[in-house]
Amino acid sequence: MSASGPSPRKIKRVEEDPNGGAGSDDDDQQDGMDEATRQALSDIDECQKELDELNEKASKEILQVETKYNKLRKPYYDKRAAVIEKIPNFWVNAIVNHPQISMLVDEEEEDCLHFLKKLEVEEFENVENGFRVKFIFDENPFFDNAELIKEFQLGPNTEPKSTSTLIKWKENMDLSKKQPQIIDARRKRGLEQKTFFSWFSDNKDPAADDIAEVIKDDLWPNPLQYYLTPDMEDGDDEALEEGEEGEEGVVVEEEEEVMDEEDDDGAGDDDDGVGNGEGEEEEDDDDV
């Protein structure tokens, strides 16, 4: 809003002020300015309503397009999943290499996640209504569940809520019972106090679940980039070391060649010096 006119809040206070001193010339001028400002604000409001209507229409069309392309993506996700299953520990490596998700994973949880053979994200047919994250495990010593599912219901006309599969821990393997000790140890080390399985079971505030959004929008669309991250860095370091060694070798060889050339040049200079000295003596004898 322009600084030359009063804000809507100030306008309202002028209208409701019982001691406004109606009838003065100053009030007449103020009333004229207020009327012009009110008209300008009304015009802006009309423009904003039109924009809101257009944005609502755009959102509906975007949802339709997203729904269409989710169906088109599914065969590719299925094909990718079949290939990923051929790579041992693909998903646990992708998870522990992810800069945000890895902050949750405790050492014992990482051992458990080595049995994770498949991760899937399924959006509802109407993507606006929510999604579910599925963790599918091989048989393991930690729990009996074949899959763990966390589902988010985010419909526009309902309160967001989430639900999680009840984990059937095996005897003496319940990682949730170790959470207080794990969280206390992580707190002392200045780490994220929430852990992977405590995140999975936490459904208090689904609208603020950043980890679920990261899995859906970042890890799931392209897990390969996180699986490859350490290998790429190690490869770069090795290449750099090899390059440095190679350059040092070249420098050494060049120095040896330069030293050889200097030795040769030095010998030549000595010979020339001797020769010149003899020549000067002969010239002096002739002059005499």
Backbone as CSV, one residue per row, in Angstrom:
resi,resn,N_x,N_y,N_z,CA_x,CA_y,CA_z,C_x,C_y,C_z
1,MET,0.847,-1.197,0.000,0.000,0.000,0.000,0.874,1.235,0.000
2,SER,0.373,2.333,-0.658,1.137,3.578,-0.709,1.238,4.199,0.661
3,ALA,2.391,4.824,0.915,2.597,5.449,2.224,1.810,6.735,2.367
4,SER,1.214,7.249,1.278,0.510,8.521,1.330,-0.859,8.423,1.974
5,GLY,-1.424,7.226,2.094,-2.766,7.057,2.651,-2.739,6.217,3.894
6,PRO,-3.749,6.286,4.712,-3.812,5.478,5.932,-4.050,4.019,5.613
7,SER,-3.610,3.135,6.504,-3.837,1.708,6.320,-5.299,1.392,6.592
8,PRO,-5.797,0.202,6.127,-7.195,-0.159,6.413,-7.502,-0.143,7.900
9,ARG,-6.540,-0.566,8.725,-6.779,-0.570,10.173,-6.992,0.849,10.683
10,LYS,-6.192,1.787,10.185,-6.333,3.179,10.615,-7.656,3.767,10.130
11,ILE,-8.077,3.391,8.930,-9.355,3.878,8.407,-10.493,3.424,9.313
12,LYS,-10.427,2.171,9.713,-11.481,1.643,10.570,-11.515,2.380,11.905
13,ARG,-10.364,2.683,12.436,-10.319,3.400,13.715,-10.889,4.802,13.575
14,VAL,-10.662,5.485,12.453,-11.219,6.822,12.240,-12.733,6.756,12.210
15,GLU,-13.271,5.705,11.541,-14.723,5.592,11.434,-15.358,5.280,12.785
16,GLU,-14.654,4.491,13.606,-15.235,4.070,14.875,-14.908,5.023,16.023
17,ASP,-14.062,6.013,15.776,-13.654,6.934,16.841,-14.820,7.858,17.191
18,PRO,-15.373,7.793,18.399,-16.536,8.641,18.758,-16.144,10.098,18.934
19,ASN,-14.860,10.380,19.081,-14.401,11.749,19.291,-13.680,12.270,18.054
20,GLY,-14.221,11.928,16.903,-13.544,12.298,15.661,-13.652,13.764,15.325
21,GLY,-14.496,14.539,15.999,-14.597,15.971,15.722,-15.224,16.247,14.373
22,ALA,-16.371,15.597,14.064,-17.024,15.771,12.765,-17.411,17.221,12.539
23,GLY,-17.300,17.701,11.289,-17.719,19.045,10.925,-16.562,19.974,10.645
24,SER,-15.332,19.643,11.064,-14.193,20.512,10.822,-13.692,20.338,9.398
25,ASP,-12.982,21.400,8.897,-12.407,21.311,7.552,-11.412,20.168,7.442
26,ASP,-10.630,19.960,8.517,-9.647,18.884,8.500,-10.333,17.534,8.339
27,ASP,-11.482,17.373,9.004,-12.194,16.102,8.904,-12.767,15.907,7.512
28,ASP,-13.198,16.983,6.895,-13.719,16.881,5.537,-12.622,16.392,4.592
29,GLN,-11.426,16.966,4.750,-10.312,16.532,3.902,-9.964,15.068,4.189
30,GLN,-10.001,14.682,5.477,-9.672,13.304,5.836,-10.701,12.348,5.264
31,ASP,-11.998,12.771,5.338,-13.046,11.913,4.777,-12.855,11.733,3.281
32,GLY,-12.451,12.774,2.583,-12.217,12.655,1.143,-11.074,11.710,0.848
33,MET,-9.986,11.782,1.603,-8.842,10.886,1.417,-9.236,9.450,1.742
34,ASP,-10.024,9.265,2.782,-10.435,7.919,3.166,-11.292,7.279,2.083
35,GLU,-12.177,8.063,1.502,-13.056,7.543,0.457,-12.244,7.087,-0.752
36,ALA,-11.257,7.885,-1.130,-10.405,7.516,-2.268,-9.605,6.259,-1.951
37,THR,-9.120,6.181,-0.727,-8.337,5.002,-0.336,-9.210,3.761,-0.304
38,ARG,-10.445,3.948,0.236,-11.357,2.804,0.275,-11.672,2.298,-1.123
39,GLN,-11.832,3.199,-2.064,-12.121,2.789,-3.429,-10.939,2.035,-4.034
40,ALA,-9.740,2.556,-3.761,-8.536,1.882,-4.264,-8.410,0.481,-3.665
41,LEU,-8.681,0.379,-2.355,-8.605,-0.925,-1.716,-9.657,-1.882,-2.255
42,SER,-10.837,-1.351,-2.536,-11.906,-2.179,-3.103,-11.498,-2.712,-4.478
43,ASP,-10.872,-1.855,-5.267,-10.416,-2.280,-6.596,-9.343,-3.362,-6.489
44,ILE,-8.432,-3.172,-5.526,-7.385,-4.173,-5.325,-7.999,-5.500,-4.901
45,ASP,-9.005,-5.427,-4.029,-9.661,-6.641,-3.550,-10.326,-7.394,-4.693
46,GLU,-10.945,-6.666,-5.609,-11.583,-7.297,-6.766,-10.537,-8.003,-7.628
47,CYS,-9.396,-7.345,-7.839,-8.313,-7.964,-8.614,-7.812,-9.234,-7.920
48,GLN,-7.708,-9.149,-6.594,-7.208,-10.303,-5.849,-8.171,-11.477,-5.943
49,LYS,-9.473,-11.198,-5.902,-10.463,-12.273,-6.035,-10.342,-12.946,-7.390
50,GLU,-10.139,-12.145,-8.421,-9.970,-12.711,-9.768,-8.722,-13.580,-9.850
51,LEU,-7.638,-13.122,-9.209,-6.413,-13.919,-9.182,-6.617,-15.224,-8.415
52,ASP,-7.337,-15.149,-7.297,-7.595,-16.345,-6.507,-8.403,-17.366,-7.308
53,GLU,-9.376,-16.897,-8.042,-10.181,-17.797,-8.874,-9.323,-18.463,-9.941
54,LEU,-8.434,-17.663,-10.543,-7.547,-18.209,-11.573,-6.565,-19.223,-10.969
55,ASN,-6.039,-18.902,-9.782,-5.113,-19.817,-9.113,-5.801,-21.128,-8.727
56,GLU,-7.052,-21.028,-8.294,-7.801,-22.236,-7.943,-8.019,-23.107,-9.175
57,LYS,-8.327,-22.468,-10.292,-8.491,-23.211,-11.544,-7.177,-23.871,-11.953
58,ALA,-6.066,-23.132,-11.814,-4.754,-23.678,-12.170,-4.419,-24.876,-11.282
59,SER,-4.724,-24.780,-9.991,-4.429,-25.875,-9.073,-5.179,-27.139,-9.464
60,LYS,-6.427,-27.000,-9.845,-7.215,-28.163,-10.256,-6.624,-28.806,-11.506
61,GLU,-6.217,-27.971,-12.459,-5.644,-28.512,-13.692,-4.288,-29.163,-13.415
62,ILE,-3.503,-28.566,-12.520,-2.202,-29.146,-12.165,-2.394,-30.508,-11.509
63,LEU,-3.394,-30.629,-10.632,-3.675,-31.912,-9.989,-4.074,-32.966,-11.015
64,GLN,-4.844,-32.566,-12.008,-5.245,-33.498,-13.063,-4.037,-33.979,-13.852
65,VAL,-3.141,-33.040,-14.166,-1.923,-33.405,-14.907,-1.037,-34.320,-14.054
66,GLU,-0.896,-33.985,-12.778,-0.064,-34.797,-11.885,-0.619,-36.206,-11.762
67,THR,-1.941,-36.329,-11.653,-2.584,-37.643,-11.582,-2.316,-38.434,-12.853
68,LYS,-2.415,-37.779,-13.985,-2.169,-38.431,-15.282,-0.741,-38.962,-15.350
69,TYR,0.228,-38.134,-14.956,1.620,-38.535,-15.093,2.055,-39.512,-14.005
70,ASN,1.369,-39.539,-12.872,1.648,-40.572,-11.877,1.351,-41.955,-12.451
71,LYS,0.276,-42.058,-13.205,-0.069,-43.335,-13.844,0.967,-43.697,-14.914
72,LEU,1.454,-42.695,-15.632,2.459,-42.961,-16.665,3.815,-43.331,-16.063
73,ARG,4.109,-42.819,-14.880,5.392,-43.107,-14.235,5.454,-44.516,-13.658
74,LYS,4.313,-45.062,-13.255,4.310,-46.318,-12.510,5.052,-47.454,-13.204
75,PRO,4.869,-47.711,-14.508,5.632,-48.806,-15.136,7.138,-48.609,-15.027
76,TYR,7.593,-47.365,-15.072,9.030,-47.095,-14.953,9.513,-47.336,-13.533
77,TYR,8.691,-46.965,-12.552,9.050,-47.241,-11.158,9.117,-48.751,-10.907
78,ASP,8.163,-49.494,-11.491,8.169,-50.948,-11.335,9.406,-51.563,-11.983
79,LYS,9.755,-51.081,-13.153,10.956,-51.564,-13.842,12.203,-51.254,-13.022
80,ARG,12.273,-50.049,-12.476,13.420,-49.653,-11.659,13.509,-50.514,-10.405
81,ALA,12.360,-50.801,-9.780,12.350,-51.604,-8.558,12.898,-53.004,-8.810
82,ALA,12.555,-53.581,-9.961,13.044,-54.918,-10.286,14.558,-54.929,-10.438
83,VAL,15.114,-53.866,-10.992,16.572,-53.785,-11.158,17.249,-53.530,-9.815
84,ILE,16.650,-52.654,-8.994,17.237,-52.321,-7.697,17.368,-53.557,-6.818
85,GLU,16.416,-54.475,-6.899,16.465,-55.675,-6.063,17.683,-56.545,-6.366
86,LYS,18.321,-56.334,-7.501,19.526,-57.095,-7.849,20.781,-56.548,-7.149
87,ILE,20.659,-55.344,-6.554,21.804,-54.694,-5.928,21.683,-54.821,-4.406
88,PRO,22.587,-55.541,-3.768,22.493,-55.700,-2.303,22.616,-54.350,-1.585
89,ASN,21.785,-54.171,-0.582,21.857,-52.995,0.297,21.686,-51.672,-0.443
90,PHE,20.964,-51.687,-1.543,20.792,-50.444,-2.308,20.107,-49.383,-1.471
91,TRP,18.970,-49.731,-0.856,18.167,-48.714,-0.186,18.813,-48.216,1.103
92,VAL,19.458,-49.093,1.851,20.093,-48.627,3.083,21.245,-47.682,2.748
93,ASN,21.973,-47.966,1.671,23.057,-47.060,1.276,22.511,-45.715,0.823
94,ALA,21.422,-45.734,0.056,20.816,-44.479,-0.386,20.323,-43.667,0.806
95,ILE,19.761,-44.343,1.809,19.231,-43.658,2.992,20.348,-43.050,3.832
96,VAL,21.399,-43.831,4.115,22.455,-43.310,4.987,23.330,-42.284,4.273
97,ASN,23.225,-42.213,2.952,23.965,-41.179,2.218,23.150,-39.908,2.034
98,HIS,21.862,-39.968,2.352,21.018,-38.781,2.176,21.302,-37.794,3.309
99,PRO,21.584,-36.534,3.009,22.010,-35.588,4.046,20.987,-35.338,5.141
100,GLN,19.700,-35.473,4.851,18.680,-35.217,5.869,18.219,-36.496,6.557
101,ILE,17.924,-37.517,5.791,17.398,-38.754,6.379,18.465,-39.448,7.215
102,SER,19.711,-39.384,6.770,20.794,-40.071,7.489,20.952,-39.555,8.914
103,MET,20.550,-38.311,9.168,20.680,-37.747,10.514,19.810,-38.480,11.530
104,LEU,18.806,-39.217,11.047,17.913,-39.939,11.951,18.419,-41.332,12.287
105,VAL,19.237,-41.900,11.420,19.524,-43.336,11.501,20.603,-43.631,12.535
106,ASP,20.216,-44.362,13.571,21.164,-44.818,14.576,21.881,-46.064,14.063
107,GLU,22.996,-46.425,14.696,23.797,-47.558,14.229,22.990,-48.859,14.223
108,GLU,22.251,-49.132,15.301,21.447,-50.353,15.348,20.333,-50.318,14.311
109,GLU,19.770,-49.138,14.086,18.735,-49.009,13.063,19.321,-49.262,11.676
110,GLU,20.536,-48.815,11.467,21.183,-49.070,10.181,21.351,-50.569,9.952
111,ASP,21.702,-51.299,11.020,21.805,-52.750,10.905,20.465,-53.346,10.482
112,CYS,19.401,-52.814,11.045,18.062,-53.294,10.691,17.714,-52.955,9.241
113,LEU,18.087,-51.767,8.809,17.746,-51.326,7.454,18.522,-52.073,6.374
114,HIS,19.524,-52.857,6.756,20.212,-53.691,5.775,19.283,-54.774,5.229
115,PHE,18.174,-55.018,5.929,17.204,-56.008,5.459,16.096,-55.361,4.615
116,LEU,16.180,-54.056,4.390,15.190,-53.352,3.573,15.455,-53.644,2.095
117,LYS,14.537,-54.344,1.446,14.752,-54.714,0.042,14.003,-53.825,-0.935
118,LYS,13.002,-53.104,-0.429,12.231,-52.269,-1.353,11.606,-51.095,-0.606
119,LEU,11.651,-49.932,-1.212,10.953,-48.746,-0.700,10.036,-48.245,-1.803
120,GLU,8.806,-47.936,-1.447,7.839,-47.446,-2.435,7.083,-46.253,-1.875
121,VAL,6.761,-45.314,-2.748,5.864,-44.212,-2.406,4.660,-44.309,-3.326
122,GLU,3.470,-44.383,-2.748,2.235,-44.457,-3.516,1.375,-43.239,-3.201
123,GLU,1.146,-42.418,-4.183,0.245,-41.280,-3.995,-1.186,-41.727,-4.265
124,PHE,-2.127,-41.147,-3.534,-3.537,-41.485,-3.751,-3.951,-41.065,-5.155
125,GLU,-5.010,-41.655,-5.633,-5.467,-41.327,-6.984,-5.684,-39.825,-7.121
126,ASN,-6.265,-39.226,-6.118,-6.296,-37.767,-6.041,-5.112,-37.360,-5.174
127,VAL,-4.036,-36.890,-5.824,-2.778,-36.645,-5.108,-2.942,-35.625,-3.988
128,GLU,-3.992,-34.831,-4.059,-4.223,-33.817,-3.027,-4.613,-34.456,-1.702
129,ASN,-5.092,-35.700,-1.758,-5.615,-36.350,-0.560,-4.550,-37.049,0.273
130,GLY,-3.356,-37.254,-0.272,-2.308,-37.861,0.538,-1.492,-38.903,-0.197
131,PHE,-0.680,-39.644,0.593,0.216,-40.656,0.034,0.613,-41.621,1.143
132,ARG,1.269,-42.707,0.745,1.793,-43.672,1.718,3.218,-44.049,1.337
133,VAL,4.022,-44.296,2.377,5.401,-44.754,2.184,5.478,-46.184,2.684
134,LYS,5.971,-47.079,1.821,6.041,-48.499,2.163,7.504,-48.944,2.255
135,PHE,7.853,-49.598,3.364,9.173,-50.183,3.551,8.990,-51.701,3.576
136,ILE,9.523,-52.391,2.578,9.333,-53.838,2.440,10.649,-54.536,2.799
137,PHE,10.571,-55.465,3.755,11.770,-56.082,4.318,11.862,-57.566,3.986
138,ASP,13.107,-58.037,3.898,13.357,-59.473,3.926,13.159,-59.961,5.363
139,GLU,13.098,-61.270,5.506,13.021,-61.819,6.861,14.259,-61.372,7.640
140,ASN,14.032,-60.931,8.867,15.130,-60.338,9.622,15.000,-60.662,11.105
141,PRO,16.066,-60.455,11.886,16.032,-60.798,13.316,15.388,-59.734,14.195
142,PHE,14.886,-58.640,13.601,14.383,-57.526,14.400,12.867,-57.569,14.602
143,PHE,12.088,-57.834,13.536,10.625,-57.859,13.676,10.023,-58.834,12.673
144,ASP,8.747,-59.129,12.885,8.062,-60.126,12.053,7.392,-59.517,10.826
145,ASN,7.169,-58.198,10.807,6.455,-57.571,9.694,7.227,-57.738,8.383
146,ALA,6.478,-58.052,7.336,7.090,-58.094,6.001,7.168,-56.693,5.410
147,GLU,6.249,-55.825,5.828,6.284,-54.444,5.347,5.776,-53.490,6.425
148,LEU,6.339,-52.311,6.406,5.925,-51.243,7.312,5.414,-50.090,6.458
149,ILE,4.223,-49.591,6.791,3.589,-48.546,5.982,3.260,-47.344,6.854
150,LYS,3.631,-46.182,6.366,3.215,-44.932,7.004,2.364,-44.179,5.994
151,GLU,1.131,-43.874,6.386,0.168,-43.274,5.449,-0.235,-41.885,5.926
152,PHE,-0.331,-40.968,4.973,-0.700,-39.582,5.266,-1.983,-39.235,4.531
153,GLN,-2.983,-38.806,5.308,-4.243,-38.353,4.734,-4.295,-36.840,4.883
154,LEU,-4.213,-36.164,3.742,-4.035,-34.706,3.755,-5.140,-34.001,2.976
155,GLY,-6.334,-34.550,2.984,-7.433,-33.960,2.230,-7.668,-32.508,2.583
156,PRO,-8.062,-31.695,1.609,-8.237,-30.254,1.856,-9.373,-29.927,2.817
157,ASN,-10.321,-30.831,2.942,-11.492,-30.549,3.788,-11.442,-31.277,5.121
158,THR,-10.306,-31.903,5.432,-10.181,-32.615,6.699,-8.855,-32.252,7.364
159,GLU,-8.788,-32.514,8.655,-7.539,-32.296,9.387,-6.508,-33.332,8.938
160,PRO,-5.265,-32.912,8.672,-4.235,-33.885,8.289,-4.029,-34.920,9.391
161,LYS,-3.857,-36.159,8.996,-3.549,-37.203,9.975,-2.675,-38.264,9.307
162,SER,-1.961,-38.999,10.133,-1.120,-40.069,9.613,-1.246,-41.291,10.510
163,THR,-0.988,-42.457,9.933,-1.029,-43.720,10.661,0.209,-44.536,10.295
164,SER,0.634,-45.374,11.224,1.814,-46.211,10.998,1.522,-47.649,11.372
165,THR,2.128,-48.574,10.643,2.016,-49.997,10.975,2.585,-50.249,12.375
166,LEU,1.892,-51.043,13.161,2.409,-51.438,14.467,3.527,-52.457,14.258
167,ILE,4.714,-52.128,14.722,5.869,-53.006,14.502,5.839,-54.152,15.512
168,LYS,5.922,-55.382,15.004,5.919,-56.573,15.852,7.367,-56.996,16.117
169,TRP,7.960,-56.363,17.112,9.367,-56.618,17.423,9.545,-58.029,17.962
170,LYS,10.676,-58.628,17.600,11.008,-59.938,18.162,11.599,-59.759,19.562
171,GLU,11.648,-60.848,20.290,12.092,-60.796,21.688,13.504,-60.222,21.799
172,ASN,13.627,-59.255,22.694,14.905,-58.587,22.984,15.463,-57.782,21.798
173,MET,14.635,-57.543,20.804,15.100,-56.791,19.634,14.308,-55.503,19.429
174,ASP,13.497,-55.148,20.398,12.632,-53.969,20.268,13.475,-52.691,20.366
175,LEU,13.730,-52.094,19.222,14.543,-50.876,19.198,13.816,-49.696,19.823
176,SER,12.490,-49.760,19.855,11.745,-48.639,20.441,11.986,-48.535,21.945
177,LYS,12.261,-49.647,22.608,12.538,-49.620,24.048,13.893,-48.990,24.333
178,LYS,14.747,-49.002,23.335,16.083,-48.426,23.509,16.110,-46.942,23.142
179,GLN,14.958,-46.414,22.743,14.926,-45.016,22.293,15.417,-44.018,23.346
180,PRO,15.014,-44.132,24.613,15.502,-43.146,25.598,17.023,-43.099,25.681
181,GLN,17.671,-44.287,25.721,19.128,-44.310,25.784,19.750,-43.762,24.501
182,ILE,19.150,-44.154,23.363,19.674,-43.696,22.066,19.539,-42.180,21.949
183,ILE,18.362,-41.667,22.303,18.115,-40.228,22.195,19.031,-39.458,23.131
184,ASP,19.229,-39.986,24.347,20.113,-39.307,25.302,21.543,-39.273,24.773
185,ALA,22.003,-40.377,24.205,23.361,-40.421,23.650,23.506,-39.462,22.477
186,ARG,22.467,-39.409,21.626,22.520,-38.510,20.470,22.470,-37.045,20.918
187,ARG,21.714,-36.771,21.978,21.636,-35.404,22.488,22.999,-34.938,22.978
188,LYS,23.711,-35.814,23.689,25.025,-35.457,24.208,26.026,-35.209,23.075
189,ARG,25.809,-35.880,21.942,26.711,-35.709,20.794,26.255,-34.580,19.870
190,GLY,25.181,-33.904,20.258,24.691,-32.791,19.454,24.020,-33.219,18.168
191,LEU,23.445,-34.443,18.134,22.800,-34.962,16.934,21.281,-34.814,17.032
192,GLU,20.623,-35.048,15.908,19.161,-35.061,15.859,18.662,-36.118,16.850
193,GLN,17.754,-35.704,17.748,17.331,-36.617,18.806,16.268,-37.604,18.350
194,LYS,15.539,-37.271,17.313,14.578,-38.224,16.755,15.338,-39.266,15.937
195,THR,14.927,-40.528,16.009,15.572,-41.589,15.241,14.618,-42.079,14.151
196,PHE,15.116,-42.964,13.309,14.317,-43.406,12.168,13.010,-44.061,12.611
197,PHE,13.105,-44.994,13.546,11.886,-45.712,13.944,10.998,-44.875,14.853
198,SER,11.571,-43.932,15.594,10.708,-43.038,16.369,9.967,-42.097,15.420
199,TRP,10.632,-41.688,14.321,9.928,-40.902,13.295,8.803,-41.722,12.685
200,PHE,9.071,-42.977,12.367,8.064,-43.817,11.727,6.808,-43.946,12.584
201,SER,6.983,-44.071,13.876,5.841,-44.292,14.775,5.192,-42.999,15.256
202,ASP,5.788,-41.863,14.963,5.281,-40.576,15.454,4.229,-40.025,14.490
203,ASN,2.992,-39.873,14.974,1.902,-39.345,14.153,1.228,-38.135,14.800
204,LYS,1.988,-37.428,15.629,1.398,-36.308,16.361,1.127,-35.102,15.466
205,ASP,2.012,-34.829,14.529,1.873,-33.622,13.702,2.208,-33.948,12.252
206,PRO,1.326,-34.639,11.545,1.626,-35.073,10.167,1.835,-33.932,9.190
207,ALA,1.221,-32.796,9.451,1.370,-31.661,8.530,2.786,-31.103,8.552
208,ALA,3.528,-31.370,9.614,4.895,-30.855,9.732,5.942,-31.958,9.575
209,ASP,5.558,-33.066,8.941,6.482,-34.197,8.785,7.400,-33.958,7.586
210,ASP,8.534,-33.314,7.851,9.475,-32.978,6.779,10.142,-34.218,6.195
211,ILE,10.400,-35.223,7.019,11.089,-36.418,6.538,10.244,-37.154,5.507
212,ALA,8.953,-37.260,5.766,8.076,-37.922,4.797,8.078,-37.176,3.458
213,GLU,8.073,-35.845,3.531,8.102,-35.050,2.303,9.425,-35.238,1.562
214,VAL,10.521,-35.337,2.309,11.828,-35.537,1.678,11.879,-36.903,0.983
215,ILE,11.340,-37.922,1.646,11.304,-39.250,1.031,10.472,-39.228,-0.245
216,LYS,9.310,-38.594,-0.173,8.395,-38.575,-1.325,8.939,-37.748,-2.488
217,ASP,9.481,-36.585,-2.188,9.816,-35.633,-3.247,11.283,-35.651,-3.662
218,ASP,12.144,-36.332,-2.879,13.574,-36.286,-3.200,14.184,-37.679,-3.316
219,LEU,14.099,-38.471,-2.247,14.719,-39.795,-2.275,14.038,-40.719,-3.273
220,TRP,12.724,-40.776,-3.242,11.983,-41.708,-4.096,12.126,-41.398,-5.588
221,PRO,12.018,-40.158,-6.035,12.145,-39.896,-7.479,13.511,-40.269,-8.048
222,ASN,14.594,-40.108,-7.267,15.926,-40.415,-7.797,16.854,-40.902,-6.683
223,PRO,16.712,-42.161,-6.248,17.589,-42.670,-5.191,19.004,-42.949,-5.673
224,LEU,19.174,-43.106,-6.984,20.489,-43.463,-7.519,21.541,-42.415,-7.188
225,GLN,21.144,-41.147,-7.199,22.116,-40.077,-6.939,22.699,-40.190,-5.528
226,TYR,21.915,-40.705,-4.580,22.412,-40.847,-3.209,23.155,-42.170,-3.026
227,TYR,22.754,-43.200,-3.741,23.488,-44.461,-3.668,24.915,-44.287,-4.204
228,LEU,25.074,-43.485,-5.246,26.373,-43.322,-5.895,27.262,-42.277,-5.238
229,THR,26.730,-41.456,-4.375,27.476,-40.306,-3.853,28.856,-40.652,-3.299
230,PRO,29.008,-41.627,-2.376,30.336,-41.888,-1.814,31.300,-42.422,-2.857
231,ASP,30.797,-43.329,-3.750,31.673,-43.909,-4.761,32.230,-42.843,-5.681
232,MET,31.397,-41.885,-6.028,31.845,-40.815,-6.908,32.915,-39.985,-6.215
233,GLU,32.712,-39.689,-4.933,33.687,-38.887,-4.204,35.004,-39.642,-4.059
234,ASP,34.923,-40.964,-3.733,36.142,-41.750,-3.594,36.880,-41.808,-4.916
235,GLY,36.110,-41.964,-6.008,36.735,-42.022,-7.315,37.444,-40.731,-7.649
236,ASP,36.822,-39.610,-7.294,37.450,-38.311,-7.550,38.733,-38.167,-6.741
237,ASP,38.709,-38.628,-5.467,39.898,-38.527,-4.635,41.030,-39.371,-5.192
238,GLU,40.675,-40.606,-5.640,41.701,-41.478,-6.190,42.295,-40.887,-7.451
239,ALA,41.427,-40.353,-8.307,41.912,-39.752,-9.546,42.812,-38.566,-9.251
240,LEU,42.427,-37.792,-8.220,43.220,-36.624,-7.854,44.591,-37.048,-7.345
241,GLU,44.598,-38.106,-6.497,45.878,-38.584,-5.983,46.764,-39.095,-7.103
242,GLU,46.173,-39.862,-8.047,46.947,-40.373,-9.169,47.498,-39.240,-10.004
243,GLY,46.660,-38.204,-10.196,47.099,-37.060,-10.982,48.252,-36.345,-10.322
244,GLU,48.179,-36.204,-8.988,49.252,-35.528,-8.273,50.544,-36.330,-8.340
245,GLU,50.427,-37.678,-8.196,51.623,-38.500,-8.276,52.241,-38.403,-9.654
246,GLY,51.377,-38.441,-10.681,51.872,-38.363,-12.047,52.580,-37.053,-12.297
247,GLU,52.022,-35.956,-11.797,52.638,-34.655,-12.024,53.983,-34.567,-11.332
248,GLU,54.075,-35.163,-10.096,55.350,-35.129,-9.399,56.408,-35.884,-10.176
249,GLY,56.005,-37.031,-10.769,56.937,-37.808,-11.554,57.462,-37.024,-12.729
250,VAL,56.572,-36.296,-13.406,56.973,-35.492,-14.556,57.940,-34.416,-14.126
251,VAL,57.653,-33.786,-12.971,58.525,-32.722,-12.494,59.913,-33.245,-12.214
252,VAL,59.975,-34.426,-11.602,61.272,-35.009,-11.278,62.062,-35.274,-12.545
253,GLU,61.388,-35.858,-13.550,62.075,-36.155,-14.806,62.556,-34.879,-15.474
254,GLU,61.726,-33.839,-15.461,62.120,-32.583,-16.081,63.323,-31.986,-15.365
255,GLU,63.325,-32.083,-14.004,64.443,-31.542,-13.255,65.733,-32.277,-13.593
256,GLU,65.599,-33.625,-13.752,66.793,-34.395,-14.101,67.322,-33.983,-15.465
257,GLU,66.375,-33.783,-16.433,66.806,-33.374,-17.765,67.471,-32.011,-17.725
258,VAL,66.901,-31.081,-16.938,67.491,-29.745,-16.832,68.873,-29.809,-16.233
259,MET,69.032,-30.654,-15.199,70.343,-30.787,-14.569,71.357,-31.339,-15.549
260,ASP,70.928,-32.332,-16.372,71.834,-32.898,-17.371,72.250,-31.838,-18.370
261,GLU,71.272,-31.013,-18.822,71.580,-29.968,-19.788,72.531,-28.941,-19.195
262,GLU,72.302,-28.596,-17.878,73.185,-27.630,-17.243,74.602,-28.169,-17.136
263,ASP,74.722,-29.487,-16.859,76.050,-30.085,-16.786,76.745,-29.996,-18.130
264,ASP,75.961,-30.317,-19.198,76.542,-30.252,-20.532,76.951,-28.833,-20.871
265,ASP,76.072,-27.858,-20.578,76.373,-26.460,-20.883,77.567,-25.983,-20.077
266,GLY,77.649,-26.412,-18.830,78.755,-25.985,-17.990,80.077,-26.490,-18.540
267,ALA,80.079,-27.750,-18.999,81.299,-28.306,-19.559,81.709,-27.547,-20.796
268,GLY,80.730,-27.200,-21.618,81.011,-26.451,-22.847,81.565,-25.096,-22.531
269,ASP,81.008,-24.427,-21.490,81.489,-23.099,-21.131,82.929,-23.148,-20.670
270,ASP,83.247,-24.226,-19.922,84.635,-24.338,-19.459,85.588,-24.476,-20.628
271,ASP,85.168,-25.312,-21.593,86.027,-25.503,-22.774,86.200,-24.211,-23.518
272,ASP,85.048,-23.508,-23.675,85.118,-22.245,-24.407,85.991,-21.257,-23.671
273,GLY,85.856,-21.286,-22.343,86.650,-20.355,-21.546,88.137,-20.638,-21.719
274,VAL,88.493,-21.893,-21.738,89.905,-22.250,-21.906,90.399,-21.808,-23.258
275,GLY,89.577,-22.080,-24.259,89.946,-21.720,-25.631,90.112,-20.224,-25.766
276,ASN,89.172,-19.438,-25.182,89.253,-17.991,-25.296,90.463,-17.454,-24.596
277,GLY,90.780,-18.072,-23.475,91.950,-17.619,-22.738,93.215,-17.810,-23.549
278,GLU,93.345,-18.952,-24.228,94.516,-19.206,-25.047,94.592,-18.234,-26.206
279,GLY,93.429,-17.932,-26.761,93.392,-17.015,-27.895,93.842,-15.641,-27.491
280,GLU,93.433,-15.198,-26.298,93.824,-13.867,-25.843,95.320,-13.789,-25.601
281,GLU,95.891,-14.894,-25.090,97.339,-14.889,-24.855,98.095,-14.801,-26.167
282,GLU,97.618,-15.512,-27.186,98.281,-15.460,-28.493,98.205,-14.064,-29.062
283,GLU,97.052,-13.388,-28.942,96.913,-12.037,-29.456,97.863,-11.109,-28.729
284,ASP,98.027,-11.288,-27.419,98.931,-10.432,-26.667,100.355,-10.640,-27.131
285,ASP,100.749,-11.885,-27.431,102.098,-12.158,-27.901,102.358,-11.478,-29.236
286,ASP,101.330,-11.513,-30.101,101.499,-10.870,-31.414,101.675,-9.386,-31.254
287,ASP,100.923,-8.783,-30.324,101.042,-7.357,-30.129,102.410,-6.975,-29.648
288,VAL,102.982,-7.840,-28.797,104.312,-7.560,-28.312,105.321,-7.632,-29.444
